[in-house]
Amino acid sequence: MENTSENKAKFFSHHLNQKVLYQNRIGNVVQFYLSCGDFSKQVWIVSLEDENFEQNEMSCNANVLECQLLLKNLSEITDDDLGSMARFYEHTATNVYIHDDQLTFDYYSGDETHSTAVELNSGYCLDFLRSKGYAIEWMGLSVTELIQYNWIKIK
């Protein structure tokens, strides 16, 4: 996939409500929440945040070429997030971890314990991880490539 503003806008559209870094006209880097966008013009309407990362009423337009998403490394995923993802598939999920790009967990069926694994690139896992602000591959681009394209920055 090419590093174009159109592709970057498509990538950003999957990350609404995530933090965005934007360098303003005087060179200061400002953090925003991505709240909506005009895909045809690749311009984003973003909500400013204060020191406590709370959204306020102010907003501005930011060209997608001048922005980066501020995302978390998947290796820093919390136990709560892992558990929430696994319980989507099986409400009795326990011993949840990620191994070889799979969400692996045990679950109970009757009085027996079973194990299973779900690919992280499955629809629900991808959507969940994006909603929580984790950096994951997109359309064949690795996290490293997304960083090199200047689309994301890892916290």
TIMIPA-562600 format. One line per field, with one value per atom (N, C-alpha, C): residue number from 1; residue in one letter; chain; x, y, z. Coordinates in steps of 0.02 Angstrom, whole numbers. Layout:
BEGIN
resi	(NUM  ...)
resn	(A  ...)
chain	(A  ...)
c1	(X  ...)
c2	(Y  ...)
c3	(Z  ...)
END
This chain:
BEGIN
resi	(1  1  1  2  2  2  3  3  3  4  4  4  5  5  5  6  6  6  7  7  7  8  8  8  9  9  9  10  10  10  11  11  11  12  12  12  13  13  13  14  14  14  15  15  15  16  16  16  17  17  17  18  18  18  19  19  19  20  20  20  21  21  21  22  22  22  23  23  23  24  24  24  25  25  25  26  26  26  27  27  27  28  28  28  29  29  29  30  30  30  31  31  31  32  32  32  33  33  33  34  34  34  35  35  35  36  36  36  37  37  37  38  38  38  39  39  39  40  40  40  41  41  41  42  42  42  43  43  43  44  44  44  45  45  45  46  46  46  47  47  47  48  48  48  49  49  49  50  50  50  51  51  51  52  52  52  53  53  53  54  54  54  55  55  55  56  56  56  57  57  57  58  58  58  59  59  59  60  60  60  61  61  61  62  62  62  63  63  63  64  64  64  65  65  65  66  66  66  67  67  67  68  68  68  69  69  69  70  70  70  71  71  71  72  72  72  73  73  73  74  74  74  75  75  75  76  76  76  77  77  77  78  78  78  79  79  79  80  80  80  81  81  81  82  82  82  83  83  83  84  84  84  85  85  85  86  86  86  87  87  87  88  88  88  89  89  89  90  90  90  91  91  91  92  92  92  93  93  93  94  94  94  95  95  95  96  96  96  97  97  97  98  98  98  99  99  99  100  100  100  101  101  101  102  102  102  103  103  103  104  104  104  105  105  105  106  106  106  107  107  107  108  108  108  109  109  109  110  110  110  111  111  111  112  112  112  113  113  113  114  114  114  115  115  115  116  116  116  117  117  117  118  118  118  119  119  119  120  120  120  121  121  121  122  122  122  123  123  123  124  124  124  125  125  125  126  126  126  127  127  127  128  128  128  129  129  129  130  130  130  131  131  131  132  132  132  133  133  133  134  134  134  135  135  135  136  136  136  137  137  137  138  138  138  139  139  139  140  140  140  141  141  141  142  142  142  143  143  143  144  144  144  145  145  145  146  146  146  147  147  147  148  148  148  149  149  149  150  150  150  151  151  151  152  152  152  153  153  153  154  154  154  155  155  155)
resn	(M  M  M  E  E  E  N  N  N  T  T  T  S  S  S  E  E  E  N  N  N  K  K  K  A  A  A  K  K  K  F  F  F  F  F  F  S  S  S  H  H  H  H  H  H  L  L  L  N  N  N  Q  Q  Q  K  K  K  V  V  V  L  L  L  Y  Y  Y  Q  Q  Q  N  N  N  R  R  R  I  I  I  G  G  G  N  N  N  V  V  V  V  V  V  Q  Q  Q  F  F  F  Y  Y  Y  L  L  L  S  S  S  C  C  C  G  G  G  D  D  D  F  F  F  S  S  S  K  K  K  Q  Q  Q  V  V  V  W  W  W  I  I  I  V  V  V  S  S  S  L  L  L  E  E  E  D  D  D  E  E  E  N  N  N  F  F  F  E  E  E  Q  Q  Q  N  N  N  E  E  E  M  M  M  S  S  S  C  C  C  N  N  N  A  A  A  N  N  N  V  V  V  L  L  L  E  E  E  C  C  C  Q  Q  Q  L  L  L  L  L  L  L  L  L  K  K  K  N  N  N  L  L  L  S  S  S  E  E  E  I  I  I  T  T  T  D  D  D  D  D  D  D  D  D  L  L  L  G  G  G  S  S  S  M  M  M  A  A  A  R  R  R  F  F  F  Y  Y  Y  E  E  E  H  H  H  T  T  T  A  A  A  T  T  T  N  N  N  V  V  V  Y  Y  Y  I  I  I  H  H  H  D  D  D  D  D  D  Q  Q  Q  L  L  L  T  T  T  F  F  F  D  D  D  Y  Y  Y  Y  Y  Y  S  S  S  G  G  G  D  D  D  E  E  E  T  T  T  H  H  H  S  S  S  T  T  T  A  A  A  V  V  V  E  E  E  L  L  L  N  N  N  S  S  S  G  G  G  Y  Y  Y  C  C  C  L  L  L  D  D  D  F  F  F  L  L  L  R  R  R  S  S  S  K  K  K  G  G  G  Y  Y  Y  A  A  A  I  I  I  E  E  E  W  W  W  M  M  M  G  G  G  L  L  L  S  S  S  V  V  V  T  T  T  E  E  E  L  L  L  I  I  I  Q  Q  Q  Y  Y  Y  N  N  N  W  W  W  I  I  I  K  K  K  I  I  I  K  K  K)
chain	(A  A  A  A  A  A  A  A  A  A  A  A  A  A  A  A  A  A  A  A  A  A  A  A  A  A  A  A  A  A  A  A  A  A  A  A  A  A  A  A  A  A  A  A  A  A  A  A  A  A  A  A  A  A  A  A  A  A  A  A  A  A  A  A  A  A  A  A  A  A  A  A  A  A  A  A  A  A  A  A  A  A  A  A  A  A  A  A  A  A  A  A  A  A  A  A  A  A  A  A  A  A  A  A  A  A  A  A  A  A  A  A  A  A  A  A  A  A  A  A  A  A  A  A  A  A  A  A  A  A  A  A  A  A  A  A  A  A  A  A  A  A  A  A  A  A  A  A  A  A  A  A  A  A  A  A  A  A  A  A  A  A  A  A  A  A  A  A  A  A  A  A  A  A  A  A  A  A  A  A  A  A  A  A  A  A  A  A  A  A  A  A  A  A  A  A  A  A  A  A  A  A  A  A  A  A  A  A  A  A  A  A  A  A  A  A  A  A  A  A  A  A  A  A  A  A  A  A  A  A  A  A  A  A  A  A  A  A  A  A  A  A  A  A  A  A  A  A  A  A  A  A  A  A  A  A  A  A  A  A  A  A  A  A  A  A  A  A  A  A  A  A  A  A  A  A  A  A  A  A  A  A  A  A  A  A  A  A  A  A  A  A  A  A  A  A  A  A  A  A  A  A  A  A  A  A  A  A  A  A  A  A  A  A  A  A  A  A  A  A  A  A  A  A  A  A  A  A  A  A  A  A  A  A  A  A  A  A  A  A  A  A  A  A  A  A  A  A  A  A  A  A  A  A  A  A  A  A  A  A  A  A  A  A  A  A  A  A  A  A  A  A  A  A  A  A  A  A  A  A  A  A  A  A  A  A  A  A  A  A  A  A  A  A  A  A  A  A  A  A  A  A  A  A  A  A  A  A  A  A  A  A  A  A  A  A  A  A  A  A  A  A  A  A  A  A  A  A  A  A  A  A  A  A  A  A  A  A  A  A  A  A  A  A  A  A  A  A  A  A  A  A  A  A  A  A  A  A  A  A  A  A  A  A  A)
c1	(42  0  45  26  65  50  100  93  63  -4  -40  -88  -108  -155  -222  -242  -305  -301  -246  -239  -233  -198  -191  -259  -300  -367  -410  -403  -440  -418  -352  -325  -352  -350  -375  -449  -487  -559  -575  -528  -537  -518  -498  -472  -506  -571  -606  -601  -599  -593  -524  -474  -406  -368  -313  -273  -234  -231  -196  -144  -85  -34  -36  -34  -39  10  52  97  63  50  14  61  32  69  131  131  189  238  227  274  263  211  196  158  175  138  80  20  -41  -74  -105  -142  -216  -250  -321  -352  -418  -456  -484  -478  -506  -581  -622  -694  -734  -714  -748  -705  -724  -683  -722  -695  -721  -674  -695  -651  -631  -676  -660  -605  -601  -550  -492  -496  -445  -430  -482  -477  -515  -486  -515  -538  -596  -622  -602  -565  -539  -557  -567  -583  -519  -508  -450  -458  -402  -405  -363  -381  -342  -287  -254  -199  -219  -281  -305  -336  -325  -351  -426  -459  -532  -551  -600  -623  -658  -651  -688  -724  -752  -796  -760  -695  -660  -646  -640  -622  -583  -550  -514  -510  -489  -479  -405  -388  -318  -312  -267  -254  -224  -249  -226  -151  -123  -52  -9  -36  1  -11  -45  -64  -33  -25  -7  -54  -72  -110  -61  -80  -39  -69  -37  -64  -18  -46  -10  19  76  106  64  52  11  42  107  140  120  90  69  -6  -36  -108  -122  -176  -193  -230  -227  -264  -339  -363  -435  -454  -413  -428  -425  -375  -371  -434  -453  -512  -575  -583  -643  -647  -590  -589  -608  -578  -591  -663  -690  -760  -811  -791  -836  -848  -796  -802  -828  -810  -833  -835  -895  -903  -867  -844  -807  -732  -708  -636  -592  -538  -487  -418  -366  -296  -286  -301  -300  -231  -205  -141  -138  -88  -76  -13  -18  40  35  89  91  31  17  -38  -106  -113  -177  -195  -259  -287  -302  -267  -273  -304  -350  -383  -414  -426  -462  -534  -578  -648  -680  -735  -770  -831  -840  -900  -924  -977  -999  -948  -921  -870  -801  -794  -729  -699  -633  -597  -570  -578  -553  -509  -468  -427  -443  -436  -447  -405  -399  -363  -401  -399  -432  -379  -379  -331  -344  -291  -298  -321  -310  -332  -404  -441  -512  -549  -608  -646  -655  -681  -695  -631  -579  -516  -487  -486  -459  -498  -563  -604  -595  -592  -583  -516  -462  -395  -390  -420  -421  -458  -516  -556  -520  -474  -437  -370  -356  -297  -232  -236  -176  -155  -89  -61  -61  -95  -98  -90  -73  -63  -128  -121  -179  -167  -211  -210  -141  -110  -45  14  1  56  69  131  150  151  154  159  223  277  340  331  295  283  238  188  144  184  233  277  320  349  392  353  290  248  229  244  228  152  118  47  33  79  68  132  123  178  158  205  191  203  155  162  223)
c2	(-59  0  62  110  171  221  262  314  376  376  433  462  524  556  519  492  455  392  355  294  311  365  386  406  441  460  397  347  284  251  251  223  260  327  367  354  340  330  270  225  167  182  244  260  321  328  384  381  439  447  429  422  411  476  478  538  550  613  635  687  681  733  776  841  888  946  960  1016  1078  1127  1186  1234  1288  1334  1365  1370  1400  1347  1285  1231  1193  1210  1174  1110  1056  993  994  984  987  918  896  833  846  803  808  738  737  676  680  626  623  610  658  649  637  666  652  680  665  690  695  734  739  697  635  589  615  650  674  726  766  819  800  742  719  772  804  853  825  833  804  858  847  890  855  890  859  901  869  904  915  977  990  957  939  911  953  952  991  948  974  938  870  862  799  754  771  732  727  780  783  825  801  839  903  956  1017  1039  1097  1119  1145  1160  1189  1136  1157  1111  1149  1112  1143  1094  1117  1074  1058  997  977  933  950  909  843  789  723  713  747  741  768  813  845  812  756  723  654  633  564  540  477  447  428  440  421  357  300  235  199  147  106  45  21  -40  -99  -147  -205  -246  -243  -279  -252  -193  -163  -173  -221  -232  -252  -227  -240  -307  -335  -397  -386  -327  -312  -313  -284  -283  -354  -393  -462  -501  -493  -528  -508  -443  -419  -448  -452  -480  -554  -592  -663  -678  -638  -650  -636  -599  -591  -659  -701  -767  -820  -814  -864  -830  -826  -787  -817  -880  -910  -908  -868  -866  -850  -888  -876  -888  -872  -883  -855  -792  -761  -730  -743  -713  -711  -673  -669  -708  -752  -791  -802  -787  -796  -765  -702  -664  -697  -733  -764  -747  -736  -729  -799  -821  -890  -888  -933  -935  -1003  -1015  -1074  -1054  -1103  -1090  -1154  -1146  -1203  -1221  -1285  -1311  -1368  -1355  -1404  -1406  -1467  -1473  -1484  -1471  -1481  -1414  -1412  -1353  -1366  -1317  -1322  -1261  -1267  -1211  -1196  -1132  -1113  -1051  -1036  -976  -943  -877  -837  -792  -788  -744  -671  -634  -563  -523  -549  -511  -528  -560  -571  -505  -499  -436  -407  -446  -418  -397  -439  -423  -358  -351  -291  -229  -233  -176  -159  -210  -198  -164  -191  -163  -92  -78  -9  37  14  56  73  30  41  77  94  133  94  30  -10  -7  -5  -4  -76  -86  -152  -142  -197  -192  -170  -143  -120  -130  -165  -176  -198  -244  -270  -228  -170  -129  -148  -164  -180  -116  -124  -66  -27  -62  -29  14  -12  27  87  78  135  190  172  221  254  215  242  289  274  317  381  385  442  448  391  389  382  348  337  352  363  368  325  286  244  283  278  313  289)
c3	(0  0  0  -40  -47  10  24  75  43  37  8  59  47  93  94  37  34  77  72  112  186  202  271  299  260  282  295  253  264  329  341  402  463  460  516  529  477  486  531  539  583  656  669  736  767  756  787  863  894  967  994  950  973  973  1010  1015  951  932  871  891  861  868  806  815  759  772  723  730  701  743  720  682  658  615  648  714  747  772  752  766  830  868  929  913  947  939  988  963  1003  1000  1055  1056  1050  1011  1000  1005  1007  996  925  887  820  827  808  819  755  699  636  579  518  463  399  352  284  241  226  191  122  88  21  20  74  77  122  155  202  255  279  333  393  452  511  559  587  640  705  746  806  867  922  985  1024  1045  1086  1153  1185  1251  1298  1362  1410  1441  1492  1522  1550  1570  1597  1544  1481  1425  1424  1446  1443  1382  1345  1287  1310  1271  1284  1222  1223  1169  1107  1113  1056  1003  941  888  834  791  736  678  621  563  558  544  536  475  430  371  393  366  387  374  325  311  368  407  461  528  530  592  599  661  677  732  729  785  840  902  959  988  975  993  1042  1073  1122  1087  1113  1088  1112  1068  1085  1142  1149  1204  1272  1274  1337  1351  1317  1326  1398  1425  1495  1501  1561  1574  1565  1585  1576  1502  1460  1388  1359  1379  1356  1378  1441  1466  1430  1417  1382  1312  1278  1211  1212  1257  1261  1281  1327  1349  1294  1243  1185  1153  1150  1119  1166  1230  1279  1347  1376  1438  1498  1495  1550  1539  1493  1474  1534  1541  1592  1560  1597  1574  1504  1494  1429  1415  1356  1336  1259  1235  1163  1148  1097  1075  1000  964  891  856  873  842  852  908  925  997  1008  1075  1100  1151  1176  1245  1258  1323  1337  1401  1424  1438  1435  1452  1478  1512  1541  1500  1490  1459  1503  1538  1588  1644  1657  1709  1679  1614  1580  1560  1559  1536  1466  1424  1355  1341  1289  1267  1194  1177  1107  1092  1028  1007  950  949  898  866  801  767  785  801  817  757  697  638  618  665  652  664  636  639  707  755  821  856  855  889  861  795  764  787  783  803  877  919  991  1004  975  986  961  903  878  925  950  994  1059  1079  1141  1128  1065  1049  1043  1025  1014  941  931  863  837  781  749  674  640  568  533  474  437  362  329  257  232  269  250  273  304  330  403  418  487  529  594  639  623  609  591  528  479  417  431  474  492  526  567  599  546  501  448  402  389  347  384  449  491  503  503  516  591  627  698  736  801  848  907  933  991  1055  1102  1167  1204)
END
